[in-house]
Amino acid sequence: MSNATRPSLIESLRDRVLVWDGAMGTMTQGYDMDIETDYIGCENCPDVLCLARPDVVEEIHSTYYQAGADVVTTNTFGAAAHTLGEFDLYDRAEELAYEAASIARRAAEKFSTPDKPRFVAGSLGPGTKLITLGQISYDDLRDSYAHAARGLIRGGVDTILMETCQDLLQIKAAVEGVRQAARQLDLDPD
């Protein structure tokens, strides 16, 4: 179902309750995977599975859709540059987010019908650095979120989900980063 014929997430919410998927991280732990090959040496970074094992990530999304979910969340909880930097993947944030969104979009299209369109939410987690603790500057955090958001938007997400943020400046930086990404892609940031 193409974007032109699919109702928006907001339009669908006006008509019915949408069921969201469950946790991606715990689902990945159910697979017997190798740290060096499947996680490309990045222990505790399930986001890299979008690059090394897209088949597993798509299978997880499909499992949620098969169970009745209307929306799946991308495998990008830790895919902002400030978090990926801890795995020497800072420069791959936008690429990883794009791949994650593309994988989820493929699964959504496989399960979408005219009566039940499926949607993709681009996940942006809190990361491991807080402005209020002096671990990162506001501008750096905002730009980090913008890199990931650009990839998510280009990959075809229907919405951005900022997950488990606990710092008001962090939330503000994330929102501004998403808006910055939308402007950079010539989209209306609101």
Backbone as a printed PyTorch tensor [residue, N CA C, xyz], in Angstrom:
tensor([[[  0.8540,  -1.1620,   0.0000],
         [  0.0000,   0.0000,   0.0000],
         [  0.9060,   1.2320,   0.0000]],

        [[  0.7540,   2.0880,  -0.9650],
         [  1.6330,   3.2510,  -1.0800],
         [  1.2420,   4.3310,  -0.0860]],

        [[  2.1760,   5.2510,   0.1430],
         [  1.9030,   6.3710,   1.0540],
         [  0.6930,   7.1680,   0.6020]],

        [[  0.5010,   7.2740,  -0.7320],
         [ -0.5960,   8.0740,  -1.2700],
         [ -1.9560,   7.4740,  -0.9230]],

        [[ -2.0550,   6.1560,  -0.8280],
         [ -3.3400,   5.5140,  -0.5570],
         [ -3.5190,   5.1480,   0.9110]],

        [[ -2.4610,   5.1650,   1.6760],
         [ -2.5300,   4.7860,   3.0910],
         [ -2.9350,   5.9930,   3.9260]],

        [[ -3.9470,   5.8250,   4.8010],
         [ -4.2780,   6.9430,   5.6930],
         [ -3.1040,   7.2010,   6.6420]],

        [[ -3.0250,   8.4100,   7.1420],
         [ -1.9470,   8.7270,   8.0780],
         [ -2.2160,   8.0640,   9.4160]],

        [[ -1.1920,   8.0240,  10.2330],
         [ -1.3200,   7.4940,  11.5830],
         [ -2.3850,   8.2760,  12.3560]],

        [[ -2.3770,   9.5900,  12.2450],
         [ -3.3430,  10.4440,  12.9460],
         [ -4.7580,  10.1620,  12.4500]],

        [[ -4.9330,  10.0360,  11.1380],
         [ -6.2590,   9.7180,  10.5920],
         [ -6.7580,   8.3800,  11.1300]],

        [[ -5.8800,   7.4060,  11.1980],
         [ -6.2700,   6.0860,  11.7010],
         [ -6.6390,   6.1440,  13.1730]],

        [[ -5.9140,   6.9590,  13.9480],
         [ -6.2230,   7.1060,  15.3750],
         [ -7.6030,   7.7340,  15.6080]],

        [[ -8.0500,   8.5340,  14.6580],
         [ -9.3800,   9.1290,  14.7830],
         [-10.4790,   8.0750,  14.6470]],

        [[-10.1630,   7.0010,  13.9200],
         [-11.1560,   5.9640,  13.6330],
         [-11.1330,   4.7860,  14.5930]],

        [[ -9.9540,   4.4840,  15.1660],
         [ -9.8630,   3.2830,  15.9940],
         [ -8.6530,   3.3500,  16.9100]],

        [[ -8.6440,   2.4420,  17.8690],
         [ -7.5000,   2.2890,  18.7540],
         [ -6.4340,   1.5130,  17.9940]],

        [[ -5.1970,   1.9660,  18.0590],
         [ -4.0960,   1.2640,  17.3980],
         [ -3.2770,   0.5000,  18.4310]],

        [[ -2.9310,  -0.7130,  18.0860],
         [ -2.1330,  -1.5650,  18.9700],
         [ -0.6640,  -1.4090,  18.6000]],

        [[  0.1500,  -1.1290,  19.6060],
         [  1.5850,  -0.9280,  19.4350],
         [  2.3090,  -2.2540,  19.6930]],

        [[  3.4970,  -2.4010,  19.1370],
         [  4.3000,  -3.6110,  19.3620],
         [  4.8410,  -3.6440,  20.7830]],

        [[  5.6110,  -4.6770,  21.0870],
         [  6.2560,  -4.8050,  22.3910],
         [  7.7250,  -4.4520,  22.2840]],

        [[  8.5000,  -4.9330,  23.2150],
         [  9.9200,  -4.5760,  23.3040],
         [ 10.7660,  -5.2680,  22.2370]],

        [[ 11.6080,  -4.5040,  21.5880],
         [ 12.5190,  -5.0470,  20.5810],
         [ 13.7110,  -5.7290,  21.2480]],

        [[ 14.2790,  -5.0970,  22.2640],
         [ 15.4880,  -5.6220,  22.9070],
         [ 15.3100,  -7.0200,  23.4640]],

        [[ 14.2050,  -7.2550,  24.1460],
         [ 14.0000,  -8.5930,  24.7080],
         [ 13.7390,  -9.6180,  23.6080]],

        [[ 13.1270,  -9.1920,  22.5250],
         [ 12.9010, -10.1270,  21.4080],
         [ 14.2310, -10.5480,  20.7740]],

        [[ 15.1680,  -9.6160,  20.6420],
         [ 16.4600,  -9.9780,  20.0350],
         [ 17.2110, -10.9730,  20.9060]],

        [[ 16.9860, -10.9070,  22.2120],
         [ 17.6800, -11.8240,  23.1240],
         [ 17.2010, -13.2670,  22.9690]],

        [[ 16.0660, -13.4580,  22.3240],
         [ 15.5620, -14.8110,  22.0900],
         [ 16.2590, -15.5300,  20.9550]],

        [[ 17.1230, -14.8480,  20.2520],
         [ 17.8630, -15.4410,  19.1320],
         [ 19.2680, -15.8040,  19.5980]],

        [[ 19.7680, -16.9150,  19.1090],
         [ 21.1370, -17.3340,  19.4230],
         [ 22.0690, -16.6600,  18.4210]],

        [[ 22.6680, -15.5420,  18.8530],
         [ 23.5170, -14.7790,  17.9450],
         [ 24.8890, -14.5650,  18.5570]],

        [[ 25.8470, -14.3940,  17.6790],
         [ 27.2460, -14.2320,  18.0540],
         [ 27.5930, -12.7380,  18.1630]],

        [[ 28.3080, -12.3800,  19.2140],
         [ 28.7020, -10.9780,  19.4270],
         [ 29.5570, -10.4700,  18.2700]],

        [[ 30.5080, -11.2650,  17.8340],
         [ 31.4370, -10.7960,  16.7950],
         [ 30.7990, -10.7140,  15.4120]],

        [[ 30.0140, -11.6980,  15.0340],
         [ 29.4610, -11.6860,  13.6710],
         [ 28.1080, -10.9900,  13.5890]],

        [[ 27.1800, -11.3640,  14.4640],
         [ 25.8430, -10.7970,  14.3850],
         [ 25.7710,  -9.3790,  14.9440]],

        [[ 26.5290,  -9.1170,  15.9950],
         [ 26.5400,  -7.7940,  16.6130],
         [ 27.7690,  -6.9810,  16.1950]],

        [[ 28.4520,  -7.4330,  15.1820],
         [ 29.6870,  -6.8210,  14.6540],
         [ 30.6120,  -6.3110,  15.7640]],

        [[ 30.7240,  -7.1180,  16.8080],
         [ 31.6200,  -6.8070,  17.9170],
         [ 31.0890,  -5.7810,  18.9020]],

        [[ 29.8450,  -5.3690,  18.7420],
         [ 29.2750,  -4.3160,  19.5850],
         [ 28.3060,  -4.9140,  20.6070]],

        [[ 28.8710,  -5.5070,  21.6440],
         [ 28.0450,  -6.0920,  22.6890],
         [ 27.1810,  -5.0160,  23.3340]],

        [[ 25.9390,  -5.3440,  23.6210],
         [ 24.9690,  -4.4140,  24.2040],
         [ 24.5140,  -3.3340,  23.2320]],

        [[ 24.5580,  -3.6050,  21.9470],
         [ 24.1020,  -2.6430,  20.9460],
         [ 23.2100,  -3.3590,  19.9340]],

        [[ 21.9690,  -3.6740,  20.3180],
         [ 21.0890,  -4.4010,  19.3990],
         [ 20.7630,  -3.6150,  18.1330]],

        [[ 20.9800,  -2.3070,  18.1510],
         [ 20.7160,  -1.4770,  16.9750],
         [ 21.5240,  -1.9290,  15.7630]],

        [[ 22.7420,  -2.4620,  15.9830],
         [ 23.5900,  -2.8630,  14.8560],
         [ 23.0270,  -4.0600,  14.0990]],

        [[ 22.0560,  -4.7390,  14.6910],
         [ 21.4290,  -5.8500,  13.9680],
         [ 20.7620,  -5.3630,  12.6880]],

        [[ 20.4060,  -4.1030,  12.6250],
         [ 19.8140,  -3.5440,  11.4050],
         [ 20.8150,  -3.5800,  10.2510]],

        [[ 22.0880,  -3.5380,  10.5680],
         [ 23.1260,  -3.6140,   9.5460],
         [ 23.5850,  -5.0520,   9.3130]],

        [[ 23.7850,  -5.7950,  10.4010],
         [ 24.3670,  -7.1390,  10.2940],
         [ 23.3270,  -8.2430,  10.1240]],

        [[ 22.1480,  -8.0840,  10.7120],
         [ 21.1060,  -9.1230,  10.6640],
         [ 19.7270,  -8.5200,  10.4090]],

        [[ 19.5590,  -7.8450,   9.2670],
         [ 18.2470,  -7.2510,   8.9820],
         [ 17.1340,  -8.2970,   8.9060]],

        [[ 17.4970,  -9.5330,   8.5840],
         [ 16.4980, -10.6080,   8.5270],
         [ 15.8740, -10.8530,   9.8940]],

        [[ 16.6760, -10.8100,  10.9430],
         [ 16.1710, -11.0170,  12.2970],
         [ 15.2620,  -9.8590,  12.7000]],

        [[ 15.6930,  -8.6440,  12.4190],
         [ 14.9020,  -7.4660,  12.7830],
         [ 13.5540,  -7.4850,  12.0570]],

        [[ 13.5700,  -7.7990,  10.7750],
         [ 12.3110,  -7.8490,  10.0220],
         [ 11.4150,  -8.9770,  10.5330]],

        [[ 12.0040, -10.0880,  10.9120],
         [ 11.2220, -11.1960,  11.4650],
         [ 10.5230, -10.7860,  12.7660]],

        [[ 11.2150, -10.0280,  13.5920],
         [ 10.6160,  -9.5550,  14.8460],
         [  9.4430,  -8.6170,  14.5520]],

        [[  9.6380,  -7.6790,  13.6350],
         [  8.5370,  -6.7810,  13.2580],
         [  7.3500,  -7.5950,  12.7340]],

        [[  7.6410,  -8.5560,  11.8870],
         [  6.5770,  -9.3890,  11.3110],
         [  5.8360, -10.1670,  12.3890]],

        [[  6.5640, -10.6470,  13.3890],
         [  5.9380, -11.3700,  14.4990],
         [  4.9210, -10.4850,  15.2110]],

        [[  5.2790,  -9.2240,  15.4410],
         [  4.3520,  -8.3020,  16.0890],
         [  3.1390,  -8.0190,  15.2000]],

        [[  3.3710,  -7.8140,  13.9090],
         [  2.2360,  -7.5850,  13.0050],
         [  1.3240,  -8.8160,  12.9570]],

        [[  1.9290, -10.0060,  12.9030],
         [  1.1350, -11.2330,  12.8870],
         [  0.3000, -11.3720,  14.1580]],

        [[  0.8150, -10.8650,  15.2610],
         [  0.0950, -10.9390,  16.5360],
         [ -1.0080,  -9.8840,  16.6370]],

        [[ -1.0890,  -8.9930,  15.6530],
         [ -2.1600,  -7.9980,  15.6270],
         [ -1.7350,  -6.5650,  15.8390]],

        [[ -0.4420,  -6.3030,  15.9570],
         [  0.0090,  -4.9190,  16.1410],
         [ -0.3000,  -4.0800,  14.9010]],

        [[ -0.6360,  -2.8340,  15.1330],
         [ -0.8420,  -1.8740,  14.0500],
         [  0.4180,  -1.0530,  13.8020]],

        [[  1.2500,  -0.9270,  14.8390],
         [  2.4410,  -0.0820,  14.7880],
         [  3.6240,  -0.8700,  15.3400]],

        [[  4.7420,  -0.8400,  14.6180],
         [  5.9870,  -1.3800,  15.1700],
         [  6.9670,  -0.2300,  15.3600]],

        [[  7.8640,  -0.4280,  16.2850],
         [  8.8700,   0.5700,  16.6110],
         [ 10.2060,   0.1220,  16.0380]],

        [[ 10.9070,   1.0280,  15.3900],
         [ 12.1980,   0.6820,  14.7920],
         [ 13.1960,   0.2280,  15.8490]],

        [[ 14.1560,  -0.5390,  15.4150],
         [ 15.2240,  -1.0290,  16.2920],
         [ 16.3160,   0.0350,  16.4050]],

        [[ 15.9340,   1.1810,  16.9680],
         [ 16.8650,   2.3170,  17.0290],
         [ 16.8630,   3.0060,  18.3880]],

        [[ 16.5260,   2.2980,  19.4320],
         [ 16.4760,   2.8980,  20.7690],
         [ 17.8080,   3.5640,  21.1230]],

        [[ 18.9200,   2.9830,  20.7150],
         [ 20.2410,   3.5400,  21.0100],
         [ 20.9860,   4.0020,  19.7700]],

        [[ 20.2540,   4.3660,  18.7300],
         [ 20.9000,   4.6560,  17.4460],
         [ 21.2490,   6.1210,  17.2140]],

        [[ 21.1200,   6.9610,  18.2070],
         [ 21.5710,   8.3450,  18.0440],
         [ 23.0950,   8.3680,  18.1290]],

        [[ 23.6830,   9.3240,  17.4600],
         [ 25.1410,   9.3780,  17.3460],
         [ 25.8430,   9.4130,  18.7020]],

        [[ 25.2690,  10.1150,  19.6850],
         [ 25.9390,  10.2280,  20.9890],
         [ 26.0120,   8.8800,  21.7100]],

        [[ 25.1190,   7.9750,  21.4250],
         [ 25.1790,   6.6320,  21.9990],
         [ 26.0430,   5.7170,  21.1380]],

        [[ 25.8660,   5.7910,  19.8360],
         [ 26.6580,   4.9430,  18.9350],
         [ 28.1460,   5.2660,  19.0020]],

        [[ 28.4750,   6.4750,  19.4170],
         [ 29.8800,   6.8530,  19.5700],
         [ 30.6160,   5.9420,  20.5370]],

        [[ 29.8890,   5.3890,  21.4990],
         [ 30.4970,   4.4680,  22.4670],
         [ 30.9260,   3.1560,  21.8190]],

        [[ 30.4360,   2.9080,  20.6080],
         [ 30.7850,   1.6930,  19.8640],
         [ 31.5840,   2.0350,  18.6050]],

        [[ 32.1450,   3.2370,  18.5640],
         [ 32.8820,   3.7370,  17.3980],
         [ 32.0250,   3.7490,  16.1360]],

        [[ 30.7390,   4.0330,  16.3000],
         [ 29.8010,   4.0750,  15.1740],
         [ 29.1220,   5.4380,  15.0410]],

        [[ 29.7280,   6.4670,  15.6190],
         [ 29.1550,   7.8030,  15.6140],
         [ 28.7400,   8.2310,  14.2030]],

        [[ 29.6110,   8.0140,  13.2370],
         [ 29.3670,   8.4640,  11.8650],
         [ 28.3460,   7.6200,  11.1130]],

        [[ 27.8490,   6.5490,  11.7290],
         [ 26.9050,   5.6750,  11.0370],
         [ 25.4760,   5.8040,  11.5640]],

        [[ 25.2340,   6.8030,  12.3980],
         [ 23.9140,   6.9590,  13.0250],
         [ 22.8020,   7.1280,  11.9900]],

        [[ 22.9980,   8.0180,  11.0490],
         [ 21.9440,   8.2540,  10.0550],
         [ 21.7350,   7.0210,   9.1740]],

        [[ 22.8150,   6.3860,   8.7800],
         [ 22.7240,   5.1660,   7.9710],
         [ 21.9800,   4.0630,   8.7220]],

        [[ 22.3460,   3.8590,   9.9840],
         [ 21.7130,   2.8110,  10.7730],
         [ 20.2210,   3.1010,  10.9550]],

        [[ 19.8830,   4.3440,  11.2470],
         [ 18.4740,   4.7130,  11.4230],
         [ 17.6950,   4.5220,  10.1260]],

        [[ 18.3130,   4.8790,   9.0100],
         [ 17.6600,   4.6880,   7.7120],
         [ 17.3870,   3.2010,   7.4660]],

        [[ 18.3830,   2.3690,   7.6950],
         [ 18.2060,   0.9200,   7.4880],
         [ 17.1160,   0.3730,   8.4020]],

        [[ 17.1160,   0.7930,   9.6530],
         [ 16.1060,   0.3200,  10.6080],
         [ 14.7020,   0.7080,  10.1510]],

        [[ 14.5420,   1.9460,   9.7230],
         [ 13.2260,   2.4020,   9.2510],
         [ 12.8120,   1.6520,   7.9870]],

        [[ 13.7510,   1.4240,   7.0970],
         [ 13.4530,   0.7040,   5.8480],
         [ 13.0160,  -0.7280,   6.1310]],

        [[ 13.6730,  -1.3750,   7.0790],
         [ 13.3130,  -2.7500,   7.4550],
         [ 11.8860,  -2.7770,   8.0150]],

        [[ 11.5920,  -1.8750,   8.9290],
         [ 10.2610,  -1.8230,   9.5280],
         [  9.2030,  -1.4680,   8.4830]],

        [[  9.5290,  -0.5630,   7.5710],
         [  8.5870,  -0.1690,   6.5150],
         [  8.2780,  -1.3650,   5.6070]],

        [[  9.3150,  -2.1570,   5.2680],
         [  9.0760,  -3.3610,   4.4380],
         [  8.0860,  -4.2970,   5.1160]],

        [[  8.2970,  -4.5240,   6.4050],
         [  7.3870,  -5.4010,   7.1460],
         [  5.9880,  -4.8040,   7.1830]],

        [[  5.8840,  -3.5050,   7.4030],
         [  4.5740,  -2.8470,   7.4500],
         [  3.8310,  -3.0170,   6.1310]],

        [[  4.5350,  -2.8470,   5.0340],
         [  3.8960,  -2.9720,   3.7180],
         [  3.4130,  -4.3930,   3.4600]],

        [[  4.1390,  -5.3870,   3.9450],
         [  3.7320,  -6.7840,   3.7640],
         [  2.4200,  -7.0870,   4.4790]],

        [[  2.1740,  -6.4150,   5.5890],
         [  1.0000,  -6.7130,   6.4040],
         [ -0.1260,  -5.6980,   6.2540]],

        [[  0.1090,  -4.6060,   5.5500],
         [ -0.9210,  -3.5790,   5.3800],
         [ -2.0010,  -4.0330,   4.4110]],

        [[ -3.2180,  -3.7020,   4.7600],
         [ -4.3560,  -3.9160,   3.8650],
         [ -5.1380,  -2.6050,   3.8270]],

        [[ -6.0340,  -2.4450,   2.8530],
         [ -6.8400,  -1.2090,   2.8350],
         [ -7.6460,  -1.0140,   4.1210]],

        [[ -8.0970,  -2.1180,   4.7200],
         [ -8.8780,  -2.0190,   5.9550],
         [ -8.0130,  -1.8800,   7.2020]],

        [[ -6.7700,  -2.3250,   7.1100],
         [ -5.8950,  -2.2850,   8.2810],
         [ -4.4730,  -1.9000,   7.8570]],

        [[ -4.2540,  -0.6050,   7.6510],
         [ -2.8870,  -0.1710,   7.3360],
         [ -1.9910,  -0.3650,   8.5500]],

        [[ -0.7140,  -0.6120,   8.3000],
         [  0.2640,  -0.7900,   9.3820],
         [  1.2340,   0.3780,   9.3520]],

        [[  1.7370,   0.7200,  10.5250],
         [  2.5430,   1.9200,  10.6670],
         [  3.8830,   1.6170,  11.3270]],

        [[  4.7980,   2.5960,  11.1960],
         [  6.1470,   2.4750,  11.7570],
         [  6.4530,   3.7140,  12.5880]],

        [[  6.8840,   3.4850,  13.8190],
         [  7.3200,   4.5670,  14.7080],
         [  8.8390,   4.5070,  14.8290]],

        [[  9.4940,   5.6080,  14.5640],
         [ 10.9460,   5.6810,  14.6900],
         [ 11.3420,   5.9440,  16.1230]],

        [[ 12.0390,   5.0180,  16.7300],
         [ 12.4200,   5.1080,  18.1400],
         [ 13.6860,   5.9280,  18.3390]],

        [[ 13.6250,   6.8590,  19.2760],
         [ 14.8040,   7.5930,  19.7270],
         [ 14.8510,   7.4790,  21.2480]],

        [[ 15.7880,   6.7170,  21.7380],
         [ 15.9250,   6.5370,  23.1750],
         [ 16.7310,   7.6500,  23.8130]],

        [[ 16.8830,   7.5980,  25.1270],
         [ 17.5500,   8.6770,  25.8480],
         [ 19.0600,   8.7110,  25.6670]],

        [[ 19.6410,   7.6000,  25.3280],
         [ 21.0940,   7.5570,  25.2420],
         [ 21.7260,   7.4750,  26.6140]],

        [[ 22.9810,   7.7910,  26.6780],
         [ 23.7340,   7.6080,  27.9240],
         [ 24.3660,   8.8930,  28.4450]],

        [[ 23.9730,  10.0190,  27.8680],
         [ 24.5680,  11.2950,  28.2910],
         [ 23.4640,  12.3130,  28.5520]],

        [[ 23.6170,  13.0520,  29.6540],
         [ 22.6290,  14.0540,  30.0190],
         [ 23.2500,  15.4440,  30.0540]],

        [[ 22.5010,  16.4140,  29.5550],
         [ 22.9450,  17.8070,  29.5610],
         [ 23.0860,  18.3100,  30.9920]],

        [[ 22.0920,  18.0240,  31.8310],
         [ 22.0930,  18.5690,  33.1880],
         [ 23.2270,  18.0250,  34.0460]],

        [[ 23.8140,  16.9010,  33.6440],
         [ 24.9720,  16.3640,  34.3600],
         [ 26.2850,  16.7880,  33.7140]],

        [[ 26.2010,  17.6250,  32.6710],
         [ 27.4030,  18.1280,  32.0110],
         [ 28.1140,  17.0950,  31.1480]],

        [[ 27.4090,  16.0400,  30.7520],
         [ 28.0230,  14.9690,  29.9670],
         [ 28.0240,  15.2550,  28.4730]],

        [[ 27.1970,  16.1970,  28.0400],
         [ 27.0850,  16.5490,  26.6210],
         [ 26.4640,  17.9380,  26.5470]],

        [[ 26.7910,  18.6780,  25.5130],
         [ 26.1910,  20.0050,  25.3550],
         [ 24.8180,  19.8810,  24.6930]],

        [[ 24.0110,  20.9120,  24.8700],
         [ 22.6890,  20.9380,  24.2480],
         [ 22.8150,  20.7940,  22.7290]],

        [[ 23.6990,  21.5840,  22.1210],
         [ 23.8500,  21.5570,  20.6650],
         [ 24.2950,  20.1850,  20.1650]],

        [[ 25.2280,  19.5600,  20.8640],
         [ 25.6920,  18.2340,  20.4460],
         [ 24.5820,  17.1870,  20.5540]],

        [[ 23.8020,  17.2690,  21.6170],
         [ 22.7160,  16.3110,  21.7870],
         [ 21.6420,  16.5360,  20.7250]],

        [[ 21.2750,  17.7830,  20.5030],
         [ 20.2900,  18.1080,  19.4620],
         [ 20.7450,  17.5890,  18.1030]],

        [[ 21.9970,  17.8410,  17.7630],
         [ 22.5190,  17.3970,  16.4620],
         [ 22.5830,  15.8780,  16.3660]],

        [[ 22.8760,  15.2270,  17.4740],
         [ 22.9030,  13.7700,  17.5070],
         [ 21.5210,  13.2010,  17.1770]],

        [[ 20.4940,  13.7640,  17.8070],
         [ 19.1300,  13.3270,  17.5070],
         [ 18.7450,  13.6600,  16.0670]],

        [[ 19.2130,  14.7850,  15.5600],
         [ 18.8880,  15.1690,  14.1790],
         [ 19.4440,  14.1500,  13.1800]],

        [[ 20.6700,  13.6680,  13.4240],
         [ 21.2490,  12.6520,  12.5210],
         [ 20.3540,  11.4260,  12.4540]],

        [[ 19.9720,  10.9200,  13.6080],
         [ 19.1320,   9.7220,  13.6500],
         [ 17.7570,  10.0050,  13.0460]],

        [[ 17.1820,  11.1440,  13.3750],
         [ 15.8490,  11.4770,  12.8580],
         [ 15.8480,  11.5810,  11.3370]],

        [[ 16.9040,  12.1460,  10.7640],
         [ 16.9830,  12.2160,   9.2920],
         [ 16.9250,  10.8200,   8.6800]],

        [[ 17.6770,   9.8980,   9.2480],
         [ 17.6550,   8.5320,   8.7390],
         [ 16.2910,   7.8870,   8.8970]],

        [[ 15.6680,   8.0840,  10.0420],
         [ 14.3450,   7.5060,  10.2810],
         [ 13.3150,   8.0600,   9.2990]],

        [[ 13.3410,   9.3700,   9.1010],
         [ 12.3790,  10.0000,   8.1950],
         [ 12.6250,   9.5270,   6.7620]],

        [[ 13.8750,   9.5370,   6.3290],
         [ 14.1810,   9.0850,   4.9630],
         [ 13.8040,   7.6170,   4.7570]],

        [[ 13.8940,   6.8240,   5.8260],
         [ 13.5700,   5.4010,   5.7370],
         [ 12.0870,   5.1000,   5.7390]],

        [[ 11.2430,   6.1000,   6.0400],
         [  9.8090,   5.9210,   5.8880],
         [  8.9830,   5.7760,   7.1470]],

        [[  9.4460,   6.3000,   8.2870],
         [  8.6190,   6.1960,   9.4970],
         [  7.3990,   7.1150,   9.3830]],

        [[  6.3640,   6.7470,  10.1180],
         [  5.1450,   7.5490,  10.1490],
         [  5.1570,   8.5630,  11.2850]],

        [[  5.9490,   8.2890,  12.2980],
         [  6.0490,   9.1710,  13.4540],
         [  7.3710,   8.8940,  14.1590]],

        [[  7.7650,   9.8000,  15.0200],
         [  8.9610,   9.6180,  15.8450],
         [  8.5030,   9.4320,  17.2880]],

        [[  9.0550,   8.4330,  17.9530],
         [  8.7450,   8.1430,  19.3400],
         [  9.9940,   8.4010,  20.1750]],

        [[  9.9340,   9.3820,  21.0650],
         [ 11.0410,   9.6350,  21.9770],
         [ 10.7670,   8.8420,  23.2500]],

        [[ 11.6220,   7.8750,  23.5040],
         [ 11.3680,   6.9170,  24.5770],
         [ 12.1800,   7.1890,  25.8390]],

        [[ 11.5490,   7.0390,  26.9460],
         [ 12.1230,   7.0210,  28.3020],
         [ 13.0990,   8.1530,  28.6170]],

        [[ 12.8540,   9.3140,  28.0780],
         [ 13.6960,  10.4670,  28.4170],
         [ 13.3250,  10.9620,  29.8070]],

        [[ 14.3300,  11.3170,  30.5960],
         [ 14.0790,  11.7310,  31.9720],
         [ 14.5810,  13.1390,  32.2730]],

        [[ 15.1680,  13.7870,  31.3240],
         [ 15.7690,  15.1010,  31.5250],
         [ 15.0530,  16.0860,  30.5970]],

        [[ 14.5000,  17.1690,  31.1530],
         [ 13.7470,  18.1030,  30.3230],
         [ 14.5880,  18.7140,  29.2070]],

        [[ 15.8530,  18.9960,  29.4770],
         [ 16.7150,  19.5260,  28.4130],
         [ 16.9750,  18.4730,  27.3400]],

        [[ 17.0540,  17.2330,  27.7520],
         [ 17.2180,  16.1290,  26.7940],
         [ 15.9930,  16.0380,  25.8860]],

        [[ 14.8130,  16.1290,  26.4720],
         [ 13.5750,  16.0790,  25.6880],
         [ 13.5190,  17.2600,  24.7200]],

        [[ 13.8590,  18.4320,  25.2200],
         [ 13.8630,  19.6250,  24.3670],
         [ 14.8540,  19.4530,  23.2130]],

        [[ 16.0370,  18.9270,  23.4980],
         [ 17.0430,  18.7030,  22.4480],
         [ 16.5520,  17.6700,  21.4360]],

        [[ 15.8860,  16.6280,  21.9020],
         [ 15.3670,  15.5980,  21.0020],
         [ 14.2900,  16.1720,  20.0880]],

        [[ 13.3600,  16.9230,  20.6670],
         [ 12.2980,  17.5330,  19.8570],
         [ 12.9000,  18.4910,  18.8320]],

        [[ 13.8320,  19.3210,  19.2710],
         [ 14.4530,  20.2690,  18.3370],
         [ 15.2790,  19.5260,  17.2780]],

        [[ 15.9240,  18.4270,  17.6560],
         [ 16.6720,  17.6330,  16.6790],
         [ 15.7690,  17.0530,  15.6070]],

        [[ 14.5950,  16.5690,  16.0060],
         [ 13.6400,  16.0330,  15.0260],
         [ 13.1430,  17.1560,  14.1220]],

        [[ 12.8460,  18.3010,  14.6960],
         [ 12.4110,  19.4420,  13.8830],
         [ 13.5080,  19.8880,  12.9270]],

        [[ 14.7400,  19.9020,  13.4040],
         [ 15.8720,  20.2670,  12.5530],
         [ 15.9790,  19.2980,  11.3840]],

        [[ 15.8430,  18.0020,  11.6610],
         [ 15.9120,  16.9940,  10.6000],
         [ 14.8010,  17.1940,   9.5850]],

        [[ 13.5990,  17.4800,  10.0460],
         [ 12.4720,  17.7040,   9.1340],
         [ 12.7400,  18.9090,   8.2380]],

        [[ 13.2490,  19.9900,   8.8290],
         [ 13.5810,  21.1710,   8.0210],
         [ 14.6560,  20.8500,   6.9950]],

        [[ 15.6740,  20.0880,   7.4010],
         [ 16.7570,  19.7300,   6.4780],
         [ 16.2510,  18.8810,   5.3190]],

        [[ 15.1660,  18.1590,   5.5430],
         [ 14.5720,  17.3070,   4.4990],
         [ 13.3900,  18.0070,   3.8190]],

        [[ 13.2830,  19.3200,   4.0250],
         [ 12.2210,  20.1410,   3.4290],
         [ 10.8210,  19.6550,   3.7800]],

        [[ 10.6350,  19.2610,   5.0320],
         [  9.3300,  18.8510,   5.5460],
         [  8.8740,  19.8610,   6.5740]],

        [[  7.5790,  19.8960,   6.8210],
         [  7.0370,  20.7490,   7.8720],
         [  7.3910,  20.1220,   9.2060]],

        [[  8.1690,  20.7810,  10.0580],
         [  8.6070,  20.1690,  11.3180],
         [  7.4950,  20.0050,  12.3480]],

        [[  6.3330,  20.5600,  12.1120],
         [  5.2460,  20.4290,  13.0880],
         [  4.2430,  19.4260,  12.6030]]])
